[in-house]
């Protein structure tokens, strides 16, 4: 508890106001947007994770407790682990289909699944040549 007070008052040096009181129970600003108006983005990410795949959920607007509860519900639904960091919810493994299904079932109708493509020009060229061969035959 003492660490929280010190961190929150790190900018306060001195007050000349005799009626100044330290507010210990500062509450977060309550932000609530209806579920059907939120744009949730679900994508797969592999960067900086030692080759492990993670389902990344972005775009949820709400308090930290709402994010924690959402992360807990998603982890339970998918049957995997995960974490809530900053404005992102991480679910271990490739669970994009399950996550989108959960969001749609719970009223988040504006949920989008992004597919990240990394295709080299060589593969595109080979596919293009095979299509030409099929047309000629």
DSSP file (Angstrom, degrees, kcal/mol; ACC not computed):
  #  RESIDUE AA STRUCTURE BP1 BP2  ACC     N-H-->O    O-->H-N    N-H-->O    O-->H-N    TCO  KAPPA ALPHA  PHI   PSI    X-CA   Y-CA   Z-CA
    1    1 A X     >        0   0    0      0, 0.0     4,-1.7     0, 0.0     5,-0.2   0.000 360.0 360.0 360.0 -39.2    0.0    0.0    0.0
    2    2 A X  H  >  +     0   0    0      1,-0.2     4,-2.3     2,-0.2     5,-0.2   0.871 360.0  55.0 -65.3 -35.9    2.8    2.4    0.8
    3    3 A X  H  > S+     0   0    0      1,-0.2     4,-2.5     2,-0.2    -1,-0.2   0.895 105.7  52.0 -64.4 -39.5    4.4    1.9   -2.6
    4    4 A X  H  > S+     0   0    0      2,-0.2     4,-2.4     1,-0.2    -1,-0.2   0.910 110.4  47.8 -63.0 -42.2    1.2    2.9   -4.4
    5    5 A X  H  X S+     0   0    0     -4,-1.7     4,-1.7     2,-0.2    -2,-0.2   0.919 112.4  48.9 -66.2 -42.9    0.9    6.1   -2.4
    6    6 A X  H  < S+     0   0    0     -4,-2.3    -2,-0.2     1,-0.2    -1,-0.2   0.916 113.0  47.5 -63.4 -42.9    4.6    7.0   -3.0
    7    7 A X  H >< S+     0   0    0     -4,-2.5     3,-0.9     1,-0.2    -1,-0.2   0.898 113.0  48.1 -65.4 -39.8    4.2    6.3   -6.7
    8    8 A X  H 3< S+     0   0    0     -4,-2.4     3,-0.3     1,-0.2    -1,-0.2   0.771 117.2  42.1 -74.2 -23.2    1.0    8.3   -7.0
    9    9 A X  T >< S+     0   0    0     -4,-1.7     3,-0.8    -5,-0.2    -1,-0.2   0.186  77.4 112.1-105.5  16.2    2.5   11.3   -5.1
   10   10 A X  T <  S+     0   0    0     -3,-0.9    -1,-0.2     1,-0.3    -2,-0.1   0.787  80.8  47.8 -62.9 -26.4    5.9   11.3   -6.8
   11   11 A X  T 3  S+     0   0    0     -3,-0.3     2,-0.5    -4,-0.2    -1,-0.3   0.688  92.8  91.1 -86.1 -19.0    5.1   14.6   -8.5
   12   12 A X    <   +     0   0    0     -3,-0.8     3,-0.1     1,-0.2    -3,-0.0  -0.658  41.3 158.9 -81.8 123.8    3.8   16.3   -5.3
   13   13 A X        -     0   0    0     -2,-0.5     2,-0.3     1,-0.4    -1,-0.2   0.792  63.3 -11.3-108.0 -51.6    6.6   18.1   -3.4
   14   14 A X        -     0   0    0      0, 0.0     2,-0.4     0, 0.0    -1,-0.4  -0.991  52.4-157.6-155.3 142.6    4.9   20.6   -1.2
   15   15 A X        -     0   0    0     -2,-0.3     5,-0.1    -3,-0.1    -3,-0.0  -0.991   8.1-167.2-126.8 132.3    1.4   22.1   -0.8
   16   16 A X        +     0   0    0     -2,-0.4     2,-0.5     3,-0.0    -1,-0.1   0.492  60.7 107.5 -90.9  -4.8    0.6   25.5    0.9
   17   17 A X    >   -     0   0    0      1,-0.2     3,-1.3     2,-0.1    -2,-0.1  -0.638  57.9-157.8 -76.7 118.8   -3.1   24.7    1.1
   18   18 A X  T 3  S+     0   0    0     -2,-0.5    -1,-0.2     1,-0.3    -3,-0.0   0.748  92.8  52.6 -69.9 -21.2   -4.0   24.0    4.7
   19   19 A X  T 3  S+     0   0    0      2,-0.1    -1,-0.3    -3,-0.0     2,-0.2   0.271  79.3 131.2 -95.4  11.5   -7.1   22.1    3.7
   20   20 A X    <   -     0   0    0     -3,-1.3     2,-0.4    -5,-0.1    -5,-0.1  -0.467  34.0-175.5 -70.0 130.5   -5.1   19.8    1.3
   21   21 A X        -     0   0    0     -2,-0.2     2,-0.5     2,-0.0    -2,-0.1  -0.983  26.2-122.5-128.3 139.9   -6.0   16.1    1.8
   22   22 A X        -     0   0    0     -2,-0.4     2,-0.8     1,-0.0   -13,-0.0  -0.686  22.4-142.0 -80.8 125.0   -4.4   13.1    0.1
   23   23 A X        +     0   0    0     -2,-0.5     3,-0.3     1,-0.2    -1,-0.0  -0.794  23.6 175.5 -90.2 110.1   -7.0   11.1   -1.7
   24   24 A X  S    S+     0   0    0     -2,-0.8     2,-1.1     1,-0.2    -1,-0.2   0.815  71.2  59.7 -83.5 -31.7   -6.0    7.4   -1.3
   25   25 A X        +     0   0    0      2,-0.0     2,-0.5     0, 0.0    -1,-0.2  -0.492  67.6 166.0 -99.6  64.7   -9.1    5.9   -2.9
   26   26 A X        -     0   0    0     -2,-1.1     2,-0.3    -3,-0.3    -2,-0.0  -0.694  24.1-149.2 -80.1 124.4   -8.8    7.4   -6.4
   27   27 A X        -     0   0    0     -2,-0.5     2,-0.1     1,-0.1     3,-0.1  -0.642  16.8-106.3 -95.9 152.4  -11.1    5.6   -8.7
   28   28 A X        -     0   0    0     -2,-0.3     2,-0.3     1,-0.1    -1,-0.1  -0.386  43.3 -95.3 -70.5 152.2  -10.5    5.0  -12.4
   29   29 A X        -     0   0    0      1,-0.1     2,-0.7    -2,-0.1    -1,-0.1  -0.552  42.3-121.6 -68.2 127.2  -12.6    7.0  -14.8
   30   30 A X        -     0   0    0     -2,-0.3     2,-0.5    -3,-0.1    -1,-0.1  -0.622  34.5-179.0 -78.3 112.7  -15.6    4.8  -15.8
   31   31 A X        +     0   0    0     -2,-0.7     2,-0.4     2,-0.0    32,-0.4  -0.957   4.5 171.6-113.2 123.6  -15.6    4.3  -19.5
   32   32 A X        +     0   0    0     -2,-0.5     2,-0.4    30,-0.1    30,-0.1  -0.953   7.7 174.1-138.8 119.3  -18.4    2.2  -20.9
   33   33 A X        -     0   0    0     28,-0.5     5,-0.1    -2,-0.4    28,-0.1  -0.974  42.6-102.1-118.1 134.9  -19.2    1.7  -24.6
   34   34 A X    >>  -     0   0    0     -2,-0.4     3,-1.4     1,-0.1     4,-0.6  -0.185  30.1-118.7 -55.8 148.9  -21.9   -0.7  -25.7
   35   35 A X  G >4 S+     0   0    0      1,-0.3     3,-0.8     2,-0.2    75,-0.4   0.827 111.0  56.6 -62.3 -33.7  -20.6   -4.0  -26.9
   36   36 A X  G 34 S+     0   0    0      1,-0.2    -1,-0.3    72,-0.2    -2,-0.1   0.625 106.1  51.8 -76.3 -10.3  -22.1   -3.6  -30.4
   37   37 A X  G <4 S+     0   0    0     -3,-1.4     2,-0.3    72,-0.1    -1,-0.2   0.511  88.1  97.6-100.4  -7.0  -20.3   -0.3  -30.9
   38   38 A X    <<  -     0   0    0     -3,-0.8     2,-0.8    -4,-0.6    72,-0.4  -0.634  66.5-141.8 -85.0 139.4  -16.8   -1.6  -30.0
   39   39 A X        -     0   0    0     20,-0.4     2,-0.5    -2,-0.3    72,-0.2  -0.887  20.9-170.1-101.4 109.2  -14.4   -2.6  -32.8
   40   40 A X  E     -a  111   0A   0     70,-1.5    72,-3.0    -2,-0.8     2,-0.5  -0.852   5.4-158.8-102.4 131.7  -12.5   -5.6  -31.7
   41   41 A X  E     -aB 112  58A   0     17,-2.9    17,-2.7    -2,-0.5     2,-0.5  -0.950   5.5-169.2-114.0 128.0   -9.5   -6.8  -33.8
   42   42 A X  E     +aB 113  57A   0     70,-2.7    72,-2.8    -2,-0.5     2,-0.3  -0.965  18.3 156.6-117.7 125.6   -8.3  -10.4  -33.5
   43   43 A X  E     - B   0  56A   0     13,-2.4    13,-3.6    -2,-0.5     2,-0.4  -0.953  39.2-113.6-145.9 165.6   -5.0  -11.4  -35.1
   44   44 A X  E     - B   0  55A   0     70,-0.5     2,-0.4    -2,-0.3    11,-0.2  -0.825  32.4-174.3-101.0 136.1   -2.2  -14.0  -34.8
   45   45 A X  E     + B   0  54A   0      9,-2.8     9,-2.5    -2,-0.4    -2,-0.0  -0.987  23.5 168.1-136.4 145.1    1.2  -12.9  -33.8
   46   46 A X    > > +     0   0    0     -2,-0.4     3,-1.0     7,-0.2     5,-0.6   0.360  39.6 125.1-130.6  -2.4    4.5  -14.7  -33.6
   47   47 A X  T 3 5S-     0   0    0      1,-0.2    -2,-0.0     2,-0.1     5,-0.0  -0.386  81.4  -5.0 -71.6 137.9    7.0  -11.8  -33.1
   48   48 A X  T 3 5S+     0   0    0      1,-0.1    -1,-0.2    -2,-0.1    -2,-0.0   0.781 102.6 105.5  56.3  34.4    9.4  -11.9  -30.1
   49   49 A X  T X 5S-     0   0    0     -3,-1.0     3,-1.3     3,-0.1    -1,-0.1   0.149  95.5-102.7-128.7  19.1    7.9  -15.0  -28.6
   50   50 A X  T 3 5S-     0   0    0      1,-0.3     3,-0.1    -4,-0.1    -3,-0.1   0.829  81.8 -52.2  66.1  32.1   10.5  -17.6  -29.4
   51   51 A X  T 3 <S+     0   0    0     -5,-0.6    -1,-0.3     1,-0.3     2,-0.2   0.377 104.7 133.7  85.6  -5.2    8.5  -19.1  -32.2
   52   52 A X    <   -     0   0    0     -3,-1.3     2,-0.4    -6,-0.1    -1,-0.3  -0.521  53.3-127.8 -79.8 147.8    5.3  -19.5  -30.2
   53   53 A X        -     0   0    0     -2,-0.2    40,-2.3    -3,-0.1     2,-0.4  -0.776  25.2-173.3 -99.2 139.4    2.0  -18.3  -31.6
   54   54 A X  E     -BC  45  92A   0     -9,-2.5    -9,-2.8    -2,-0.4     2,-0.6  -0.994  23.2-133.5-133.2 136.8   -0.3  -16.0  -29.7
   55   55 A X  E     -BC  44  91A   0     36,-3.3    36,-2.6    38,-0.5     2,-0.5  -0.818  28.0-156.2 -87.4 124.7   -3.8  -14.7  -30.5
   56   56 A X  E     -BC  43  90A   0    -13,-3.6   -13,-2.4    -2,-0.6     2,-0.5  -0.897   8.4-164.2-110.7 126.6   -3.8  -11.0  -30.0
   57   57 A X  E     +BC  42  89A   0     32,-2.5    32,-2.1    -2,-0.5     2,-0.3  -0.950  16.9 171.3-112.7 123.7   -7.0   -9.1  -29.2
   58   58 A X  E     +BC  41  88A   0    -17,-2.7   -17,-2.9    -2,-0.5    30,-0.1  -0.881  45.9  48.8-127.4 158.2   -6.9   -5.3  -29.6
   59   59 A X        +     0   0    0     28,-0.5   -20,-0.4     1,-0.3     2,-0.3   0.416  61.0 142.7  99.0  -0.8   -9.5   -2.5  -29.5
   60   60 A X        -     0   0    0     27,-0.4     2,-0.5   -19,-0.1    -1,-0.3  -0.597  34.3-157.8 -75.5 130.7  -11.4   -3.2  -26.3
   61   61 A X        +     0   0    0     -2,-0.3   -28,-0.5   -28,-0.1     2,-0.3  -0.946  42.8  88.0-112.9 121.5  -12.4    0.0  -24.5
   62   62 A X  S    S-     0   0    0     -2,-0.5   -30,-0.1   -30,-0.1   -32,-0.0  -0.972  74.9 -54.7 174.6-177.3  -13.1   -0.3  -20.8
   63   63 A X     >  -     0   0    0    -32,-0.4     4,-2.1    -2,-0.3     5,-0.2  -0.247  54.1-104.2 -75.9 169.6  -11.6   -0.2  -17.4
   64   64 A X  H  > S+     0   0    0      1,-0.2     4,-2.4     2,-0.2     5,-0.1   0.866 122.5  53.0 -63.9 -36.2   -8.7   -2.4  -16.3
   65   65 A X  H  > S+     0   0    0      2,-0.2     4,-2.5     1,-0.2    -1,-0.2   0.882 107.4  51.7 -67.7 -36.3  -11.0   -4.6  -14.3
   66   66 A X  H  > S+     0   0    0      2,-0.2     4,-2.5     1,-0.2    -2,-0.2   0.910 110.9  48.2 -63.4 -41.3  -13.2   -5.1  -17.4
   67   67 A X  H  X S+     0   0    0     -4,-2.1     4,-2.7     2,-0.2    -2,-0.2   0.904 111.1  50.3 -65.1 -41.4  -10.1   -6.1  -19.4
   68   68 A X  H  X S+     0   0    0     -4,-2.4     4,-2.3     2,-0.2    -2,-0.2   0.923 112.5  46.7 -62.4 -44.0   -9.0   -8.5  -16.7
   69   69 A X  H  X S+     0   0    0     -4,-2.5     4,-2.5     2,-0.2    -2,-0.2   0.901 112.6  49.9 -65.1 -40.9  -12.5  -10.1  -16.6
   70   70 A X  H  X S+     0   0    0     -4,-2.5     4,-2.5     2,-0.2    -2,-0.2   0.924 111.3  49.0 -63.0 -44.4  -12.7  -10.3  -20.4
   71   71 A X  H  X S+     0   0    0     -4,-2.7     4,-2.4     1,-0.2    -2,-0.2   0.899 111.4  49.8 -61.0 -41.3   -9.2  -11.9  -20.5
   72   72 A X  H  X S+     0   0    0     -4,-2.3     4,-2.2     2,-0.2    -2,-0.2   0.918 111.4  48.3 -64.6 -43.9  -10.3  -14.4  -17.9
   73   73 A X  H  X S+     0   0    0     -4,-2.5     4,-2.4     1,-0.2    -2,-0.2   0.901 112.8  48.1 -64.1 -40.7  -13.5  -15.3  -19.7
   74   74 A X  H  X S+     0   0    0     -4,-2.5     4,-2.6     2,-0.2     5,-0.2   0.904 110.9  50.3 -67.1 -40.9  -11.6  -15.7  -23.0
   75   75 A X  H  X>S+     0   0    0     -4,-2.4     4,-1.6     1,-0.2     5,-1.3   0.899 112.7  47.5 -63.6 -39.8   -8.9  -17.9  -21.4
   76   76 A X  H  <5S+     0   0    0     -4,-2.2    -2,-0.2     2,-0.2    -1,-0.2   0.919 112.8  48.4 -66.1 -43.7  -11.6  -20.1  -19.8
   77   77 A X  H  <5S+     0   0    0     -4,-2.4    -2,-0.2     1,-0.2    -1,-0.2   0.898 117.8  40.3 -64.4 -41.5  -13.5  -20.4  -23.1
   78   78 A X  H  <5S-     0   0    0     -4,-2.6    -1,-0.2    -5,-0.2    -2,-0.2   0.698 102.8-131.3 -82.2 -19.5  -10.4  -21.3  -25.1
   79   79 A X  T  <5S+     0   0    0     -4,-1.6     2,-0.2     1,-0.3    -3,-0.2   0.814  70.2 101.8  73.7  30.0   -9.0  -23.6  -22.4
   80   80 A X  S   <S-     0   0    0     -5,-1.3    -1,-0.3    -6,-0.2    -2,-0.1  -0.767  71.7 -98.6-133.3 178.5   -5.5  -21.9  -22.6
   81   81 A X        +     0   0    0     -2,-0.2    11,-2.5    -3,-0.1     2,-0.3  -0.317  45.1 145.9 -90.1 179.4   -3.4  -19.5  -20.8
   82   82 A X  E     -D   91   0A   0      9,-0.2     2,-0.3    -2,-0.1     9,-0.2  -0.981  29.2-125.3 172.2-172.7   -2.9  -15.8  -21.5
   83   83 A X  E     -D   90   0A   0      7,-2.0     7,-3.3    -2,-0.3     2,-0.5  -0.980  12.5-129.3-155.0 161.1   -2.3  -12.4  -20.2
   84   84 A X  E     +D   89   0A   0     -2,-0.3     2,-0.4     5,-0.2     5,-0.2  -0.973  33.9 170.8-117.7 115.0   -3.6   -8.8  -20.2
   85   85 A X  E >   -D   88   0A   0      3,-2.0     3,-2.9    -2,-0.5     2,-0.1  -0.992  56.0 -46.0-130.0 129.6   -0.9   -6.2  -21.0
   86   86 A X  T 3  S-     0   0    0     -2,-0.4    -2,-0.0     1,-0.3     0, 0.0  -0.303 123.1 -22.3  53.4-117.5   -1.5   -2.6  -21.7
   87   87 A X  T 3  S+     0   0    0     -2,-0.1   -28,-0.5    -3,-0.0   -27,-0.4   0.122 122.5  87.7-107.6  19.3   -4.4   -2.4  -24.2
   88   88 A X  E <   -CD  58  85A   0     -3,-2.9    -3,-2.0   -30,-0.1     2,-0.5  -0.890  59.7-151.0-122.2 149.0   -3.9   -5.9  -25.5
   89   89 A X  E     -CD  57  84A   0    -32,-2.1   -32,-2.5    -2,-0.3     2,-0.5  -0.986  17.4-157.1-116.1 125.2   -5.3   -9.3  -24.4
   90   90 A X  E     -CD  56  83A   0     -7,-3.3    -7,-2.0    -2,-0.5     2,-0.4  -0.885   9.2-173.4-106.7 130.2   -3.0  -12.3  -25.3
   91   91 A X  E     -CD  55  82A   0    -36,-2.6   -36,-3.3    -2,-0.5    -9,-0.2  -0.990  29.8-117.5-120.3 128.2   -4.3  -15.8  -25.6
   92   92 A X  E    S+C   54   0A   0    -11,-2.5   -38,-0.2    -2,-0.4     2,-0.0  -0.397  75.1   8.7 -68.6 137.2   -1.8  -18.6  -26.1
   93   93 A X  S    S-     0   0    0    -40,-2.3     2,-1.3    -2,-0.1   -38,-0.5  -0.140 106.8 -49.2  88.8 175.9   -2.0  -20.5  -29.3
   94   94 A X  S    S+     0   0    0      1,-0.1     3,-0.1   -40,-0.1    -1,-0.1  -0.714  72.1 142.3 -89.3  90.2   -4.0  -20.0  -32.5
   95   95 A X     >  +     0   0    0     -2,-1.3     4,-2.5    -4,-0.2     5,-0.2  -0.088  19.7 125.9-119.1  31.4   -7.5  -19.5  -31.1
   96   96 A X  H  > S+     0   0    0      1,-0.2     4,-2.5     2,-0.2     5,-0.2   0.910  74.9  49.0 -60.2 -44.3   -8.7  -16.8  -33.6
   97   97 A X  H  > S+     0   0    0      1,-0.2     4,-2.3     2,-0.2    -1,-0.2   0.924 113.5  46.0 -63.4 -44.4  -11.8  -18.8  -34.5
   98   98 A X  H  > S+     0   0    0      2,-0.2     4,-2.4     1,-0.2    -1,-0.2   0.905 113.0  49.9 -64.2 -41.7  -12.8  -19.5  -30.9
   99   99 A X  H  X S+     0   0    0     -4,-2.5     4,-2.4     2,-0.2    -2,-0.2   0.927 112.3  46.2 -65.3 -45.1  -12.2  -15.9  -29.9
  100  100 A X  H  X S+     0   0    0     -4,-2.5     4,-2.5    -5,-0.2     5,-0.2   0.909 112.1  52.4 -63.3 -41.2  -14.2  -14.4  -32.7
  101  101 A X  H  X S+     0   0    0     -4,-2.3     4,-2.3    -5,-0.2    -2,-0.2   0.911 110.0  48.7 -60.0 -43.2  -17.0  -16.9  -32.0
  102  102 A X  H  X S+     0   0    0     -4,-2.4     4,-1.7     2,-0.2    -2,-0.2   0.921 111.7  48.8 -63.6 -44.7  -17.0  -15.9  -28.3
  103  103 A X  H  <>S+     0   0    0     -4,-2.4     5,-2.8     1,-0.2    -2,-0.2   0.920 113.1  46.2 -63.2 -44.2  -17.2  -12.2  -29.1
  104  104 A X  H ><5S+     0   0    0     -4,-2.5     3,-1.3     1,-0.2    -1,-0.2   0.906 111.6  52.2 -65.3 -40.8  -20.0  -12.6  -31.6
  105  105 A X  H 3<5S+     0   0    0     -4,-2.3    -1,-0.2     1,-0.3    -2,-0.2   0.822 110.0  49.8 -64.0 -31.0  -21.9  -14.8  -29.2
  106  106 A X  T 3<5S-     0   0    0     -4,-1.7    -1,-0.3    -5,-0.2    -2,-0.2   0.195 127.1 -92.6 -97.8  16.0  -21.6  -12.1  -26.4
  107  107 A X  T < 5S+     0   0    0     -3,-1.3     2,-1.6     1,-0.2    -3,-0.2   0.465  83.7 130.2  96.1   1.7  -22.8   -9.2  -28.5
  108  108 A X      < +     0   0    0     -5,-2.8     3,-0.4    -6,-0.2   -72,-0.2  -0.634  25.1 165.9 -87.1  81.4  -19.6   -7.8  -30.0
  109  109 A X        +     0   0    0     -2,-1.6     2,-0.7     1,-0.2    -1,-0.2   0.715  62.2  67.4 -75.0 -20.5  -20.9   -7.7  -33.5
  110  110 A X  S    S+     0   0    0    -72,-0.4   -70,-1.5   -75,-0.4     2,-0.5  -0.356  70.4 137.6 -97.3  53.7  -18.1   -5.5  -34.9
  111  111 A X  E     -a   40   0A   0     -2,-0.7     2,-0.4    -3,-0.4   -70,-0.2  -0.865  33.3-165.9-102.9 130.2  -15.4   -8.1  -34.4
  112  112 A X  E     -a   41   0A   0    -72,-3.0   -70,-2.7    -2,-0.5     2,-0.6  -0.936  12.8-148.8-120.9 139.1  -12.8   -8.5  -37.2
  113  113 A X  E     -a   42   0A   0     -2,-0.4     2,-0.4   -72,-0.2   -70,-0.2  -0.925  17.6-155.5-105.5 119.2  -10.3  -11.2  -37.8
  114  114 A X        -     0   0    0    -72,-2.8     2,-0.5    -2,-0.6   -70,-0.5  -0.763   2.6-155.3 -97.2 139.4   -7.2  -10.1  -39.4
  115  115 A X        -     0   0    0     -2,-0.4     2,-0.7   -72,-0.1   -72,-0.1  -0.964   8.3-149.6-114.5 120.7   -5.0  -12.4  -41.4
  116  116 A X        -     0   0    0     -2,-0.5     2,-0.4   -72,-0.1    -2,-0.0  -0.804  15.4-162.3 -93.9 118.4   -1.4  -11.4  -41.7
  117  117 A X        -     0   0    0     -2,-0.7     2,-0.4     2,-0.1    -2,-0.0  -0.850  17.4-179.5-105.5 134.5    0.1  -12.6  -45.0
  118  118 A X        +     0   0    0     -2,-0.4     2,-0.5     2,-0.0    -2,-0.0  -0.802  21.1 160.2-128.9  89.5    3.9  -12.9  -45.7
  119  119 A X        -     0   0    0     -2,-0.4     2,-0.1     3,-0.0    -2,-0.1  -0.930  31.9-134.9-115.4 131.5    4.2  -14.1  -49.2
  120  120 A X     >  -     0   0    0     -2,-0.5     4,-1.6     1,-0.1     3,-0.3  -0.441  22.5-116.3 -81.1 160.3    7.3  -13.7  -51.2
  121  121 A X  H  > S+     0   0    0      1,-0.2     4,-2.4     2,-0.2     5,-0.2   0.797 113.3  63.6 -64.2 -28.8    7.3  -12.6  -54.8
  122  122 A X  H  > S+     0   0    0      2,-0.2     4,-2.3     1,-0.2    -1,-0.2   0.921 102.8  46.4 -63.0 -45.1    8.7  -15.9  -55.8
  123  123 A X  H  > S+     0   0    0     -3,-0.3     4,-2.4     2,-0.2    -1,-0.2   0.902 112.3  50.7 -65.8 -40.9    5.6  -17.8  -54.6
  124  124 A X  H  X S+     0   0    0     -4,-1.6     4,-2.3     1,-0.2    -1,-0.2   0.909 110.0  50.9 -62.5 -41.3    3.3  -15.4  -56.3
  125  125 A X  H  X S+     0   0    0     -4,-2.4     4,-2.4     2,-0.2    -2,-0.2   0.912 110.0  49.1 -63.2 -43.4    5.3  -15.8  -59.6
  126  126 A X  H  X S+     0   0    0     -4,-2.3     4,-2.4     2,-0.2    -2,-0.2   0.928 112.1  48.1 -62.6 -45.3    5.0  -19.6  -59.4
  127  127 A X  H  X S+     0   0    0     -4,-2.4     4,-1.8     1,-0.2    -1,-0.2   0.893 111.5  51.0 -61.8 -39.3    1.3  -19.4  -58.8
  128  128 A X  H  X S+     0   0    0     -4,-2.3     4,-1.8    -5,-0.2    -2,-0.2   0.908 110.8  48.3 -64.7 -42.5    0.9  -17.0  -61.7
  129  129 A X  H  X S+     0   0    0     -4,-2.4     4,-2.1     1,-0.2    -2,-0.2   0.892 109.9  51.4 -66.8 -39.8    2.8  -19.3  -64.0
  130  130 A X  H  X S+     0   0    0     -4,-2.4     4,-1.8     1,-0.2    -1,-0.2   0.861 108.6  52.0 -67.7 -33.1    0.8  -22.4  -63.0
  131  131 A X  H  X S+     0   0    0     -4,-1.8     4,-1.9     2,-0.2    -1,-0.2   0.890 108.8  50.6 -67.3 -38.1   -2.4  -20.5  -63.7
  132  132 A X  H  X S+     0   0    0     -4,-1.8     4,-2.4     1,-0.2    -2,-0.2   0.902 108.7  51.8 -65.2 -39.8   -1.1  -19.5  -67.2
  133  133 A X  H  X S+     0   0    0     -4,-2.1     4,-1.8     1,-0.2    -1,-0.2   0.891 109.0  50.5 -63.4 -39.1   -0.3  -23.1  -67.9
  134  134 A X  H  < S+     0   0    0     -4,-1.8    -1,-0.2     1,-0.2    -2,-0.2   0.879 110.6  49.4 -66.5 -36.8   -3.8  -24.2  -66.9
  135  135 A X  H  < S+     0   0    0     -4,-1.9    -2,-0.2     1,-0.2    -1,-0.2   0.907 111.1  49.2 -67.8 -41.2   -5.3  -21.6  -69.2
  136  136 A X  H  <        0   0    0     -4,-2.4    -2,-0.2     1,-0.3    -1,-0.2   0.825 360.0 360.0 -68.8 -31.4   -3.1  -22.6  -72.1
  137  137 A X     <        0   0    0     -4,-1.8    -1,-0.3    -5,-0.2    -2,-0.2   0.466 360.0 360.0 -82.6 360.0   -4.0  -26.3  -71.7
